[in-house]
Amino acid sequence: MKSEETRWLTDAEQELWRTIREFLWQFPSAMDRQLLRDSNMLSGEYSVLAVLSESTEPSLRPADVAAALRWDRSRLSHLLRRMESKGLISRCADETDRRGHQITLTAQGRTTVEEAAPAHVSFVREAFFDSLNKTERSALESALPKILASLEQQGLKDGSC
């Protein structure tokens, strides 16, 4: 795209974008610091444990976990190896597809996520939801799915498994 074809941001849009960009950098880091401090894990590990603990199935395929998190499978694969070495999950051959694996939450993994959840939920509530009024929360509920749909439409969203 040529410079003269670019739809440049207005001053107000540019200011909003800078605020969003700063949020995108700061919030995940703050969330990781909270989880490391309180539970000795990172947000990726917590996310995987949460998906497994909330599932009605006793085990899930990595592709199902990646789809639930909207992550790329290669990103998940490395994380699962680390989580398995920590004893949080176990992986075994998928009986329906010998090429794949099933992921199961271990007893240690279940205990870890159950103990981490209260402090993590408090962090999310205090850092995110408590700072917004009902109108602002409603605006995000309306806007964020539209932004995600735009990313998906452009083929720029993780999780295209």
DSSP file (Angstrom, degrees, kcal/mol; ACC not computed):
  #  RESIDUE AA STRUCTURE BP1 BP2  ACC     N-H-->O    O-->H-N    N-H-->O    O-->H-N    TCO  KAPPA ALPHA  PHI   PSI    X-CA   Y-CA   Z-CA
    1    1 A M              0   0    0      0, 0.0     2,-0.1     0, 0.0     5,-0.0   0.000 360.0 360.0 360.0 132.5    0.0    0.0    0.0
    2    2 A K    >>  -     0   0    0      1,-0.1     3,-1.4     2,-0.0     4,-0.8  -0.460 360.0-115.0 -80.9 153.7    1.4    3.4   -1.0
    3    3 A S  G >4 S+     0   0    0      1,-0.3     3,-1.0     2,-0.2    -1,-0.1   0.869 115.9  54.7 -56.2 -40.8    1.6    6.2    1.5
    4    4 A E  G 34 S+     0   0    0      1,-0.2    -1,-0.3     3,-0.1    -2,-0.0   0.690 107.4  51.9 -70.9 -15.7   -1.0    8.4   -0.3
    5    5 A E  G <4 S+     0   0    0     -3,-1.4    -1,-0.2     2,-0.1    -2,-0.2   0.572  86.2 109.7 -91.2 -11.7   -3.5    5.4   -0.2
    6    6 A T    <<  -     0   0    0     -3,-1.0     2,-1.3    -4,-0.8    -3,-0.0  -0.434  67.3-138.7 -71.3 132.9   -3.1    5.0    3.6
    7    7 A R        -     0   0    0     -2,-0.2    -1,-0.1     0, 0.0    -3,-0.1  -0.733  31.6-151.3 -88.3  88.7   -6.0    6.0    5.8
    8    8 A W        -     0   0    0     -2,-1.3     2,-0.2     1,-0.1     6,-0.0  -0.190  17.1-102.7 -64.2 152.4   -4.0    7.7    8.5
    9    9 A L        -     0   0    0      1,-0.1    -1,-0.1     4,-0.1     2,-0.1  -0.469  31.8-121.3 -73.5 144.3   -5.2    7.8   12.1
   10   10 A T     >  -     0   0    0     -2,-0.2     4,-2.8     1,-0.1     5,-0.2  -0.309  34.1-100.3 -72.0 169.5   -6.7   11.0   13.4
   11   11 A D  H  > S+     0   0    0      1,-0.2     4,-2.2     2,-0.2     5,-0.2   0.914 126.2  48.3 -59.1 -42.6   -5.1   12.6   16.4
   12   12 A A  H  > S+     0   0    0      2,-0.2     4,-2.4     1,-0.2    -1,-0.2   0.913 112.7  47.7 -66.0 -42.0   -7.8   11.1   18.6
   13   13 A E  H  > S+     0   0    0      2,-0.2     4,-3.0     1,-0.2    -2,-0.2   0.903 111.2  51.4 -64.5 -41.0   -7.5    7.6   17.0
   14   14 A Q  H  X S+     0   0    0     -4,-2.8     4,-2.3     2,-0.2    -2,-0.2   0.909 110.5  48.3 -63.5 -41.7   -3.7    7.8   17.4
   15   15 A E  H  X S+     0   0    0     -4,-2.2     4,-1.9    -5,-0.2    -2,-0.2   0.923 113.2  47.6 -64.2 -44.2   -4.0    8.6   21.1
   16   16 A L  H  X S+     0   0    0     -4,-2.4     4,-2.6     1,-0.2    -2,-0.2   0.922 110.8  52.1 -61.9 -44.0   -6.6    5.8   21.6
   17   17 A W  H  X S+     0   0    0     -4,-3.0     4,-3.2     1,-0.2    -2,-0.2   0.903 107.5  51.9 -60.5 -41.6   -4.3    3.4   19.8
   18   18 A R  H  X S+     0   0    0     -4,-2.3     4,-2.4     2,-0.2    -1,-0.2   0.897 110.6  48.7 -61.6 -39.8   -1.3    4.3   22.0
   19   19 A T  H  X S+     0   0    0     -4,-1.9     4,-2.3     2,-0.2    -2,-0.2   0.927 113.0  46.8 -65.3 -44.4   -3.4    3.7   25.0
   20   20 A I  H  X S+     0   0    0     -4,-2.6     4,-2.8     2,-0.2    -2,-0.2   0.927 111.9  51.5 -62.3 -44.9   -4.6    0.3   23.7
   21   21 A R  H  X S+     0   0    0     -4,-3.2     4,-1.5     1,-0.2    -2,-0.2   0.916 110.0  48.6 -59.2 -44.4   -1.0   -0.6   22.7
   22   22 A E  H  X S+     0   0    0     -4,-2.4     4,-2.9     1,-0.2     5,-0.2   0.910 111.5  50.2 -62.9 -41.4    0.3    0.2   26.2
   23   23 A F  H  X S+     0   0    0     -4,-2.3     4,-2.7     1,-0.2    -2,-0.2   0.927 107.5  54.2 -59.6 -45.6   -2.5   -1.9   27.7
   24   24 A L  H  < S+     0   0    0     -4,-2.8    -1,-0.2     1,-0.2    -2,-0.2   0.801 116.1  39.1 -61.8 -29.1   -1.6   -4.8   25.4
   25   25 A W  H  X S+     0   0    0     -4,-1.5     4,-0.8    -5,-0.2    -1,-0.2   0.866 121.6  40.9 -84.9 -40.5    1.9   -4.6   26.7
   26   26 A Q  H  X S+     0   0    0     -4,-2.9     4,-2.6    -5,-0.2     5,-0.2   0.905 107.2  55.7 -80.4 -43.5    1.3   -3.9   30.3
   27   27 A F  H  X S+     0   0    0     -4,-2.7     4,-2.7    -5,-0.2     5,-0.2   0.931 107.6  47.0 -63.3 -48.2   -1.7   -6.1   31.3
   28   28 A P  H  > S+     0   0    0      0, 0.0     4,-2.5     0, 0.0    -1,-0.2   0.897 113.9  49.7 -60.4 -37.3   -0.2   -9.5   30.2
   29   29 A S  H  X S+     0   0    0     -4,-0.8     4,-2.5     2,-0.2    -2,-0.2   0.920 111.7  47.6 -65.1 -43.2    3.0   -8.6   32.0
   30   30 A A  H  X S+     0   0    0     -4,-2.6     4,-2.4     2,-0.2    -1,-0.2   0.896 111.5  51.3 -63.5 -39.8    1.1   -7.7   35.2
   31   31 A M  H  X S+     0   0    0     -4,-2.7     4,-2.5    -5,-0.2    -2,-0.2   0.915 110.4  48.4 -64.7 -42.8   -0.9  -10.9   34.9
   32   32 A D  H  X S+     0   0    0     -4,-2.5     4,-2.9     2,-0.2     5,-0.2   0.911 110.6  51.4 -63.0 -41.5    2.2  -13.0   34.6
   33   33 A R  H  X S+     0   0    0     -4,-2.5     4,-2.6     2,-0.2     5,-0.2   0.918 111.1  48.3 -61.3 -42.4    3.8  -11.2   37.6
   34   34 A Q  H  X S+     0   0    0     -4,-2.4     4,-2.7     2,-0.2     5,-0.3   0.941 114.3  44.9 -63.1 -47.0    0.7  -11.9   39.7
   35   35 A L  H  X>S+     0   0    0     -4,-2.5     4,-2.6     2,-0.2     6,-0.9   0.889 114.7  48.5 -67.2 -38.6    0.6  -15.5   38.7
   36   36 A L  H  X5S+     0   0    0     -4,-2.9     4,-1.3     4,-0.3    -1,-0.2   0.937 115.2  45.3 -63.8 -45.6    4.3  -16.0   39.3
   37   37 A R  H  <5S+     0   0    0     -4,-2.6    -2,-0.2    -5,-0.2    -1,-0.2   0.925 125.9  29.1 -63.5 -46.0    4.2  -14.3   42.6
   38   38 A D  H  <5S+     0   0    0     -4,-2.7    -2,-0.2    -5,-0.2    -1,-0.2   0.745 139.9  12.5 -90.8 -24.3    1.1  -16.1   43.9
   39   39 A S  H  <5S-     0   0    0     -4,-2.6    -3,-0.2    -5,-0.3    -2,-0.2   0.380  89.4-119.2-139.2   2.6    1.2  -19.5   42.1
   40   40 A N  S  <<S+     0   0    0     -4,-1.3     2,-0.3    -5,-0.6    -4,-0.3   0.879  79.5  98.1  56.1  42.3    4.7  -19.9   40.5
   41   41 A M        -     0   0    0     -6,-0.9    -2,-0.2    -9,-0.2    -1,-0.2  -0.964  68.4-116.5-148.6 165.9    3.3  -20.1   37.0
   42   42 A L     >  -     0   0    0     -2,-0.3     4,-2.2    -7,-0.1     3,-0.3  -0.570  36.4-102.3-100.2 167.9    2.7  -18.0   33.9
   43   43 A S  H  > S+     0   0    0      1,-0.2     4,-2.7     2,-0.2     5,-0.2   0.820 119.1  58.1 -62.7 -32.3   -0.6  -17.0   32.3
   44   44 A G  H  > S+     0   0    0      2,-0.2     4,-2.1     1,-0.2    -1,-0.2   0.928 108.4  45.7 -62.6 -44.3   -0.1  -19.6   29.5
   45   45 A E  H  > S+     0   0    0     -3,-0.3     4,-2.6     2,-0.2    -2,-0.2   0.923 113.2  49.9 -63.4 -44.3    0.2  -22.4   32.0
   46   46 A Y  H  X S+     0   0    0     -4,-2.2     4,-2.7     1,-0.2    -2,-0.2   0.913 109.1  52.7 -60.5 -42.3   -2.8  -21.1   33.9
   47   47 A S  H  X S+     0   0    0     -4,-2.7     4,-2.3     2,-0.2    -1,-0.2   0.916 110.8  46.0 -61.1 -44.7   -4.9  -20.8   30.7
   48   48 A V  H  X S+     0   0    0     -4,-2.1     4,-2.5     2,-0.2     5,-0.2   0.934 113.5  49.1 -64.3 -45.8   -4.1  -24.5   29.8
   49   49 A L  H  X S+     0   0    0     -4,-2.6     4,-2.8     1,-0.2    -2,-0.2   0.893 110.5  51.7 -60.8 -39.3   -4.9  -25.7   33.3
   50   50 A A  H  X S+     0   0    0     -4,-2.7     4,-1.9    -5,-0.2    -1,-0.2   0.926 109.4  49.0 -64.6 -44.3   -8.2  -23.7   33.3
   51   51 A V  H  X S+     0   0    0     -4,-2.3     4,-0.8     1,-0.2    -2,-0.2   0.938 115.2  44.6 -60.2 -46.3   -9.3  -25.2   29.9
   52   52 A L  H >< S+     0   0    0     -4,-2.5     3,-0.6     1,-0.2    -2,-0.2   0.906 113.9  49.0 -65.3 -41.1   -8.5  -28.7   31.2
   53   53 A S  H 3< S+     0   0    0     -4,-2.8    -1,-0.2     1,-0.2    -2,-0.2   0.789 112.8  47.7 -71.5 -26.2  -10.2  -28.2   34.6
   54   54 A E  H 3< S+     0   0    0     -4,-1.9    -1,-0.2    -5,-0.2    -2,-0.2   0.544  89.8 106.5 -90.0  -8.2  -13.3  -26.7   33.0
   55   55 A S    <<  -     0   0    0     -4,-0.8     5,-0.0    -3,-0.6    -3,-0.0  -0.424  63.6-147.7 -73.5 145.1  -13.7  -29.5   30.4
   56   56 A T  S    S+     0   0    0     -2,-0.1    -1,-0.1     3,-0.0    -4,-0.0   0.616  81.3  83.0 -82.4 -13.8  -16.4  -32.1   30.8
   57   57 A E  S    S-     0   0    0      1,-0.1    -2,-0.1    -5,-0.0     3,-0.1  -0.646  82.7-132.2 -88.8 147.6  -14.1  -34.6   29.2
   58   58 A P  S    S+     0   0    0      0, 0.0    47,-0.5     0, 0.0     2,-0.3   0.777  90.5  11.8 -70.1 -24.8  -11.4  -36.4   31.2
   59   59 A S  E     -A  104   0A   0     45,-0.1     2,-0.3    43,-0.0    45,-0.2  -0.981  68.5-153.2-148.6 159.0   -8.7  -35.6   28.6
   60   60 A L  E     -A  103   0A   0     43,-2.1    43,-3.4    -2,-0.3    -8,-0.0  -0.939  23.1-112.9-132.2 152.7   -8.4  -33.3   25.5
   61   61 A R    >>  -     0   0    0     -2,-0.3     4,-1.9    41,-0.2     3,-0.8  -0.577  33.3-117.0 -76.9 148.5   -6.4  -33.4   22.3
   62   62 A P  H 3> S+     0   0    0      0, 0.0     4,-3.0     0, 0.0     5,-0.2   0.874 116.7  58.4 -53.9 -37.6   -3.9  -30.6   22.0
   63   63 A A  H 3> S+     0   0    0      1,-0.2     4,-2.3     2,-0.2     5,-0.1   0.868 104.8  50.4 -61.3 -35.4   -5.8  -29.3   19.0
   64   64 A D  H <> S+     0   0    0     -3,-0.8     4,-2.3     2,-0.2    -1,-0.2   0.894 111.6  47.0 -69.8 -39.4   -8.9  -28.9   21.1
   65   65 A V  H  X S+     0   0    0     -4,-1.9     4,-2.0     2,-0.2    -2,-0.2   0.937 112.9  49.6 -65.3 -46.0   -6.9  -27.0   23.8
   66   66 A A  H  X>S+     0   0    0     -4,-3.0     5,-2.5     1,-0.2     4,-1.1   0.907 111.9  48.6 -59.2 -42.3   -5.4  -24.8   21.1
   67   67 A A  H  <5S+     0   0    0     -4,-2.3     3,-0.3    -5,-0.2    -1,-0.2   0.910 109.4  51.9 -65.1 -41.7   -8.8  -24.1   19.6
   68   68 A A  H  <5S+     0   0    0     -4,-2.3    -1,-0.2     1,-0.2    -2,-0.2   0.863 118.9  36.7 -62.7 -34.9  -10.3  -23.3   23.0
   69   69 A L  H  <5S-     0   0    0     -4,-2.0    -1,-0.2    -5,-0.1    -2,-0.2   0.548 107.0-126.5 -92.1  -9.3   -7.5  -20.8   23.6
   70   70 A R  T  <5 +     0   0    0     -4,-1.1     2,-0.3    -3,-0.3    -3,-0.2   0.913  62.2 142.4  59.1  45.5   -7.3  -19.6   20.0
   71   71 A W      < -     0   0    0     -5,-2.5     2,-0.3    88,-0.2    -1,-0.2  -0.743  59.9-101.1-110.3 159.0   -3.6  -20.4   20.0
   72   72 A D     >  -     0   0    0     -2,-0.3     4,-1.6     1,-0.1     3,-0.4  -0.600  32.5-126.0 -73.4 140.7   -1.4  -21.8   17.3
   73   73 A R  H  > S+     0   0    0     -2,-0.3     4,-2.4     1,-0.2    -1,-0.1   0.837 107.8  57.6 -62.6 -33.6   -0.6  -25.5   18.0
   74   74 A S  H  > S+     0   0    0      1,-0.2     4,-1.4     2,-0.2    -1,-0.2   0.886 104.5  52.2 -66.3 -36.0    3.1  -25.0   17.9
   75   75 A R  H  > S+     0   0    0     -3,-0.4     4,-1.3     1,-0.2    -1,-0.2   0.914 112.9  45.5 -61.5 -42.5    2.9  -22.5   20.7
   76   76 A L  H  X S+     0   0    0     -4,-1.6     4,-2.8     1,-0.2    -2,-0.2   0.873 103.9  63.1 -69.1 -38.4    1.0  -24.9   22.7
   77   77 A S  H  X S+     0   0    0     -4,-2.4     4,-1.7     1,-0.2    -1,-0.2   0.909 104.9  44.8 -57.0 -47.4    3.3  -27.9   22.0
   78   78 A H  H  X S+     0   0    0     -4,-1.4     4,-1.7     1,-0.2    -1,-0.2   0.900 113.7  50.8 -64.3 -41.0    6.3  -26.3   23.7
   79   79 A L  H  X S+     0   0    0     -4,-1.3     4,-2.6     1,-0.2    -2,-0.2   0.900 106.4  54.6 -64.4 -41.3    4.2  -25.2   26.7
   80   80 A L  H  X S+     0   0    0     -4,-2.8     4,-2.5     1,-0.2    -1,-0.2   0.878 105.1  53.7 -62.5 -37.7    2.8  -28.7   27.1
   81   81 A R  H  X S+     0   0    0     -4,-1.7     4,-2.1    -5,-0.2    -1,-0.2   0.932 111.3  45.5 -61.3 -44.6    6.2  -30.3   27.3
   82   82 A R  H  X S+     0   0    0     -4,-1.7     4,-1.3     1,-0.2    -2,-0.2   0.909 113.3  49.7 -65.3 -41.0    7.2  -27.8   30.1
   83   83 A M  H  <>S+     0   0    0     -4,-2.6     5,-2.3     1,-0.2     6,-0.7   0.871 109.4  51.9 -67.4 -35.4    4.0  -28.4   31.9
   84   84 A E  H ><5S+     0   0    0     -4,-2.5     3,-1.2     1,-0.2    -1,-0.2   0.911 107.3  52.2 -66.0 -41.4    4.4  -32.2   31.7
   85   85 A S  H 3<5S+     0   0    0     -4,-2.1    -1,-0.2     1,-0.3    -2,-0.2   0.775 108.0  52.5 -66.6 -24.6    7.9  -31.9   33.1
   86   86 A K  T 3<5S-     0   0    0     -4,-1.3    -1,-0.3    -5,-0.1    -2,-0.2   0.535 116.6-116.6 -84.1  -8.0    6.5  -29.9   36.0
   87   87 A G  T < 5S+     0   0    0     -3,-1.2    22,-0.5    -4,-0.4    21,-0.3   0.639  82.5 119.2  83.2  14.5    3.9  -32.7   36.7
   88   88 A L  S   <S+     0   0    0     -5,-2.3    18,-1.9    20,-0.2     2,-0.3   0.803  79.3  12.9 -83.1 -29.8    0.9  -30.4   35.9
   89   89 A I  E     -B  105   0A   0     -6,-0.7     2,-0.4    16,-0.2    16,-0.2  -0.901  65.4-142.9-136.5 164.2   -0.4  -32.5   33.0
   90   90 A S  E     -B  104   0A   0     14,-2.5    14,-2.8    -2,-0.3     2,-0.4  -0.974  11.0-153.9-126.9 149.8    0.2  -35.9   31.5
   91   91 A R  E     +B  103   0A   0     -2,-0.4     2,-0.3    12,-0.2    12,-0.2  -0.973  18.0 169.3-122.0 136.3    0.2  -36.8   27.8
   92   92 A C  E     -B  102   0A   0     10,-2.0    10,-2.9    -2,-0.4     3,-0.0  -0.950  43.6 -77.4-140.7 162.6   -0.6  -40.2   26.4
   93   93 A A  E     -B  101   0A   0     -2,-0.3     2,-0.6     8,-0.2     8,-0.3  -0.289  48.1-115.1 -60.4 140.8   -1.2  -41.7   23.0
   94   94 A D        -     0   0    0      6,-2.2     3,-0.4     3,-0.5     6,-0.2  -0.692  18.4-152.6 -78.5 119.3   -4.7  -41.0   21.6
   95   95 A E  S    S+     0   0    0     -2,-0.6     3,-0.2     1,-0.2    -1,-0.2   0.753  95.4  47.5 -67.0 -24.1   -6.5  -44.3   21.3
   96   96 A T  S    S+     0   0    0      1,-0.3     2,-0.3     2,-0.0    -1,-0.2   0.691 126.0  26.4 -89.6 -19.4   -8.7  -43.0   18.5
   97   97 A D    >   -     0   0    0     -3,-0.4     3,-2.3     3,-0.1    -3,-0.5  -0.797  66.8-163.7-144.8  96.5   -5.8  -41.5   16.5
   98   98 A R  T 3  S+     0   0    0     -2,-0.3    -4,-0.1     1,-0.3    -1,-0.1   0.667  88.5  63.0 -58.6 -18.3   -2.4  -43.1   17.2
   99   99 A R  T 3  S+     0   0    0     -6,-0.1    -1,-0.3     2,-0.0     2,-0.1   0.721 103.5  56.4 -78.5 -19.2   -0.6  -40.1   15.6
  100  100 A G  S <  S-     0   0    0     -3,-2.3    -6,-2.2    -6,-0.2     2,-0.3  -0.387  72.0-130.3-108.4-177.8   -1.9  -37.8   18.3
  101  101 A H  E     - B   0  93A   0     -8,-0.3     2,-0.4    -2,-0.1    -8,-0.2  -0.854   8.2-136.5-127.2 162.3   -1.9  -37.4   22.1
  102  102 A Q  E     - B   0  92A   0    -10,-2.9   -10,-2.0    -2,-0.3     2,-0.5  -0.945  18.5-143.2-115.1 143.4   -4.5  -36.8   24.8
  103  103 A I  E     -AB  60  91A   0    -43,-3.4   -43,-2.1    -2,-0.4     2,-0.4  -0.920  17.4-172.9-110.1 131.5   -3.7  -34.3   27.6
  104  104 A T  E     -AB  59  90A   0    -14,-2.8   -14,-2.5    -2,-0.5     2,-0.4  -0.966  26.3-120.8-124.9 140.6   -4.9  -35.0   31.1
  105  105 A L  E     - B   0  89A   0    -47,-0.5   -16,-0.2    -2,-0.4     2,-0.1  -0.663  31.8-140.6 -74.8 126.0   -4.8  -32.8   34.1
  106  106 A T     >  -     0   0    0    -18,-1.9     4,-2.7    -2,-0.4     5,-0.2  -0.352  25.9-104.8 -79.9 169.2   -2.8  -34.5   36.9
  107  107 A A  H  > S+     0   0    0      1,-0.2     4,-2.5     2,-0.2     5,-0.2   0.906 126.2  50.4 -58.8 -41.1   -3.8  -34.3   40.6
  108  108 A Q  H  > S+     0   0    0    -21,-0.3     4,-2.6     2,-0.2    -1,-0.2   0.900 109.7  50.6 -64.0 -40.6   -1.0  -31.8   41.0
  109  109 A G  H  > S+     0   0    0    -22,-0.5     4,-2.5   -21,-0.2     5,-0.2   0.906 110.5  48.6 -63.4 -42.6   -2.3  -29.8   38.1
  110  110 A R  H  X S+     0   0    0     -4,-2.7     4,-2.4     2,-0.2     5,-0.2   0.931 113.2  47.0 -63.8 -45.2   -5.8  -29.7   39.5
  111  111 A T  H  X S+     0   0    0     -4,-2.5     4,-2.4     1,-0.2     5,-0.2   0.915 111.5  52.8 -61.1 -42.7   -4.6  -28.6   42.9
  112  112 A T  H  X S+     0   0    0     -4,-2.6     4,-1.9     1,-0.2    -2,-0.2   0.930 112.6  42.0 -60.3 -48.2   -2.4  -26.0   41.3
  113  113 A V  H  X S+     0   0    0     -4,-2.5     4,-2.1     1,-0.2    -1,-0.2   0.882 114.1  52.0 -70.3 -36.8   -5.2  -24.4   39.3
  114  114 A E  H  < S+     0   0    0     -4,-2.4    -1,-0.2    -5,-0.2    -2,-0.2   0.877 113.7  43.9 -66.5 -36.5   -7.7  -24.6   42.1
  115  115 A E  H  < S+     0   0    0     -4,-2.4     4,-0.5    -5,-0.2    -1,-0.2   0.818 116.1  47.9 -76.2 -30.2   -5.2  -22.9   44.5
  116  116 A A  H  X S+     0   0    0     -4,-1.9     4,-2.1    -5,-0.2     3,-0.2   0.808  95.1  75.9 -77.9 -30.2   -4.3  -20.2   41.9
  117  117 A A  H  X S+     0   0    0     -4,-2.1     4,-3.0     1,-0.2     5,-0.3   0.869  88.8  52.8 -56.8 -47.6   -7.8  -19.3   40.8
  118  118 A P  H  > S+     0   0    0      0, 0.0     4,-2.0     0, 0.0    -1,-0.2   0.930 114.5  41.0 -59.1 -45.8   -8.9  -17.2   43.8
  119  119 A A  H  > S+     0   0    0     -4,-0.5     4,-2.2    -3,-0.2    -2,-0.2   0.882 116.5  50.4 -68.5 -36.7   -5.9  -14.8   43.6
  120  120 A H  H  X S+     0   0    0     -4,-2.1     4,-2.6     2,-0.2     5,-0.2   0.925 110.4  48.1 -68.3 -43.5   -6.0  -14.7   39.9
  121  121 A V  H  X S+     0   0    0     -4,-3.0     4,-2.8    -5,-0.2    -1,-0.2   0.901 111.1  52.1 -62.6 -40.1   -9.7  -13.9   39.8
  122  122 A S  H  X S+     0   0    0     -4,-2.0     4,-2.9    -5,-0.3     5,-0.3   0.913 109.3  50.1 -61.7 -42.2   -9.1  -11.2   42.4
  123  123 A F  H  X S+     0   0    0     -4,-2.2     4,-3.2     2,-0.2     5,-0.4   0.953 112.7  45.8 -59.5 -50.2   -6.3   -9.7   40.2
  124  124 A V  H  X>S+     0   0    0     -4,-2.6     4,-1.9     1,-0.2     5,-1.4   0.914 115.3  47.3 -61.0 -43.8   -8.6   -9.6   37.1
  125  125 A R  H  <>S+     0   0    0     -4,-2.8     5,-3.4     3,-0.2     6,-0.3   0.951 118.8  39.0 -62.6 -49.5  -11.5   -8.1   39.0
  126  126 A E  H  <5S+     0   0    0     -4,-2.9    -2,-0.2    -5,-0.2    -1,-0.2   0.899 122.7  39.7 -71.4 -41.2   -9.4   -5.4   40.7
  127  127 A A  H  <5S+     0   0    0     -4,-3.2    -1,-0.2    -5,-0.3    -3,-0.2   0.781 133.9  13.1 -80.8 -26.4   -7.1   -4.6   37.8
  128  128 A F  T ><5S+     0   0    0     -4,-1.9     3,-0.7    -5,-0.4     4,-0.2   0.802 127.2  34.6-115.3 -67.8   -9.7   -4.7   35.1
  129  129 A F  G > <S+     0   0    0     -5,-1.4     3,-1.7     1,-0.2    -3,-0.2   0.872 112.4  56.0 -68.7 -39.5  -13.4   -4.9   36.0
  130  130 A D  G 3 <S+     0   0    0     -5,-3.4    -1,-0.2     1,-0.3    -4,-0.1   0.750 102.7  58.5 -66.1 -20.8  -13.4   -2.7   39.1
  131  131 A S  G <  S+     0   0    0     -3,-0.7     2,-0.4    -6,-0.3    -1,-0.3   0.513 100.8  69.6 -85.1  -3.1  -11.8    0.2   37.0
  132  132 A L  S <  S-     0   0    0     -3,-1.7     2,-0.1    -4,-0.2    -4,-0.0  -0.885  71.8-140.2-116.6 144.3  -14.8    0.2   34.6
  133  133 A N     >  -     0   0    0     -2,-0.4     4,-2.5     1,-0.1     5,-0.2  -0.422  40.6 -93.3 -89.2 177.1  -18.3    1.2   35.0
  134  134 A K  H  > S+     0   0    0      1,-0.2     4,-2.4     2,-0.2     5,-0.2   0.877 125.6  51.3 -60.0 -40.6  -21.3   -0.7   33.5
  135  135 A T  H  > S+     0   0    0      2,-0.2     4,-2.1     1,-0.2    -1,-0.2   0.906 110.8  48.1 -64.4 -42.1  -21.3    1.5   30.4
  136  136 A E  H  > S+     0   0    0      2,-0.2     4,-2.1     1,-0.2    -2,-0.2   0.897 111.5  49.7 -66.8 -40.6  -17.6    1.0   29.8
  137  137 A R  H  X S+     0   0    0     -4,-2.5     4,-2.6     1,-0.2    -2,-0.2   0.916 110.7  50.7 -62.6 -42.3  -17.9   -2.8   30.3
  138  138 A S  H  X S+     0   0    0     -4,-2.4     4,-1.7     1,-0.2    -2,-0.2   0.889 107.6  53.3 -62.5 -39.0  -20.8   -2.9   27.8
  139  139 A A  H  X S+     0   0    0     -4,-2.1     4,-2.9     2,-0.2    -1,-0.2   0.913 111.2  46.0 -63.2 -42.3  -18.7   -0.9   25.3
  140  140 A L  H  X S+     0   0    0     -4,-2.1     4,-2.5     2,-0.2    -2,-0.2   0.905 108.6  55.9 -66.1 -40.8  -15.9   -3.5   25.5
  141  141 A E  H  < S+     0   0    0     -4,-2.6    -1,-0.2     1,-0.2    -2,-0.2   0.845 115.9  38.8 -59.2 -33.0  -18.4   -6.3   25.3
  142  142 A S  H  X S+     0   0    0     -4,-1.7     4,-0.7    -5,-0.2    -2,-0.2   0.888 121.2  41.8 -81.8 -43.1  -19.6   -4.8   22.0
  143  143 A A  H  X S+     0   0    0     -4,-2.9     4,-2.0    -5,-0.2     3,-0.4   0.908 104.6  58.8 -78.0 -44.2  -16.3   -3.7   20.6
  144  144 A L  H  X S+     0   0    0     -4,-2.5     4,-2.6     1,-0.2     5,-0.2   0.892 103.6  50.7 -62.4 -43.3  -13.9   -6.5   21.3
  145  145 A P  H  > S+     0   0    0      0, 0.0     4,-2.3     0, 0.0    -1,-0.2   0.872 110.2  52.6 -60.1 -33.4  -15.7   -9.3   19.4
  146  146 A K  H  X S+     0   0    0     -4,-0.7     4,-2.0    -3,-0.4    -2,-0.2   0.903 110.0  47.2 -66.7 -40.7  -15.9   -6.9   16.4
  147  147 A I  H  X S+     0   0    0     -4,-2.0     4,-2.2     2,-0.2    -1,-0.2   0.923 112.7  49.2 -66.0 -44.0  -12.1   -6.4   16.6
  148  148 A L  H  X S+     0   0    0     -4,-2.6     4,-2.4     1,-0.2    -2,-0.2   0.899 110.1  51.3 -61.9 -40.4  -11.5  -10.1   16.9
  149  149 A A  H  X S+     0   0    0     -4,-2.3     4,-2.6    -5,-0.2    -1,-0.2   0.883 108.1  52.6 -64.1 -38.0  -13.8  -10.8   14.0
  150  150 A S  H  X S+     0   0    0     -4,-2.0     4,-1.8     2,-0.2    -2,-0.2   0.909 109.5  48.8 -64.0 -42.1  -11.9   -8.3   11.9
  151  151 A L  H  <>S+     0   0    0     -4,-2.2     5,-2.9     2,-0.2     6,-0.5   0.918 112.3  48.6 -62.2 -43.3   -8.6  -10.1   12.7
  152  152 A E  H ><5S+     0   0    0     -4,-2.4     3,-1.2     1,-0.2    -2,-0.2   0.912 109.4  52.2 -63.4 -42.4  -10.1  -13.4   11.8
  153  153 A Q  H 3<5S+     0   0    0     -4,-2.6    -1,-0.2     1,-0.3    -2,-0.2   0.841 110.9  47.7 -62.5 -34.4  -11.4  -12.0    8.5
  154  154 A Q  T 3<5S-     0   0    0     -4,-1.8    -1,-0.3    -5,-0.2    -2,-0.2   0.493 114.6-118.6 -85.0  -3.7   -8.0  -10.7    7.7
  155  155 A G  T < 5S+     0   0    0     -3,-1.2    -3,-0.2    -4,-0.5    -2,-0.1   0.784  82.9 116.9  73.3  27.2   -6.4  -14.1    8.6
  156  156 A L      < +     0   0    0     -5,-2.9     2,-0.4    -6,-0.2    -4,-0.2   0.261  42.0 102.6-111.0  10.2   -4.3  -12.5   11.4
  157  157 A K  S    S-     0   0    0     -6,-0.5     3,-0.4    -5,-0.1   -86,-0.1  -0.789  70.5-119.1-101.1 137.1   -5.8  -14.3   14.4
  158  158 A D  S    S+     0   0    0     -2,-0.4   -87,-0.2     1,-0.2     3,-0.1  -0.216  88.6  58.8 -61.1 159.6   -4.0  -17.1   16.3
  159  159 A G        +     0   0    0      1,-0.2     2,-2.4     2,-0.0    -1,-0.2   0.552  52.5 142.2  97.8   9.1   -5.8  -20.4   16.4
  160  160 A S              0   0    0     -3,-0.4    -1,-0.2     1,-0.2   -88,-0.1  -0.493 360.0 360.0 -80.6  74.1   -6.2  -21.2   12.7
  161  161 A C              0   0    0     -2,-2.4    -1,-0.2   -98,-0.1   -94,-0.1   0.443 360.0 360.0 -76.3 360.0   -5.5  -24.8   13.4
